[in-house]
Amino acid sequence: MSEKEEKKEEVKAKPTASEAKPAEAPAAKPAAAEPGEAKKVKLSQLSLKEVEEELKKTQEKMGGFHSQYARFLLNRKRVLSQKTK
């Protein structure tokens, strides 16, 4: 056999990309919002009541309003309270 014939046989023996991988079922997608889990909302879309609730949680967990998250909530509360006046 010549070298060319050997290469041809070698190429035929190699499986293609689609043959190399067995058919796999697609991975199960996690549920976006499970029944017990609250859906996350952007901070800039929170209502005044929701902002106040988040501030209470933040004060209890973080011990104050020094974090960037807490400062943003305070700013959002100020903006919303100005709109209601």
ChimeraX attribute file (.defattr): number of C-alpha atoms within 10 A of each C-alpha:
attribute: neighborCount
match mode: 1-to-1
recipient: residues
	/A:1	5
	/A:2	6
	/A:3	8
	/A:4	9
	/A:5	10
	/A:6	11
	/A:7	11
	/A:8	10
	/A:9	11
	/A:10	10
	/A:11	11
	/A:12	10
	/A:13	9
	/A:14	10
	/A:15	10
	/A:16	10
	/A:17	8
	/A:18	8
	/A:19	9
	/A:20	9
	/A:21	9
	/A:22	8
	/A:23	8
	/A:24	6
	/A:25	6
	/A:26	6
	/A:27	6
	/A:28	6
	/A:29	6
	/A:30	7
	/A:31	7
	/A:32	8
	/A:33	10
	/A:34	9
	/A:35	8
	/A:36	6
	/A:37	8
	/A:38	8
	/A:39	9
	/A:40	7
	/A:41	8
	/A:42	6
	/A:43	14
	/A:44	10
	/A:45	10
	/A:46	16
	/A:47	13
	/A:48	17
	/A:49	11
	/A:50	14
	/A:51	22
	/A:52	16
	/A:53	11
	/A:54	18
	/A:55	21
	/A:56	16
	/A:57	14
	/A:58	18
	/A:59	14
	/A:60	11
	/A:61	9
	/A:62	12
	/A:63	11
	/A:64	14
	/A:65	17
	/A:66	11
	/A:67	13
	/A:68	9
	/A:69	14
	/A:70	20
	/A:71	14
	/A:72	16
	/A:73	23
	/A:74	17
	/A:75	13
	/A:76	20
	/A:77	19
	/A:78	12
	/A:79	12
	/A:80	16
	/A:81	11
	/A:82	9
	/A:83	7
	/A:84	7
	/A:85	5
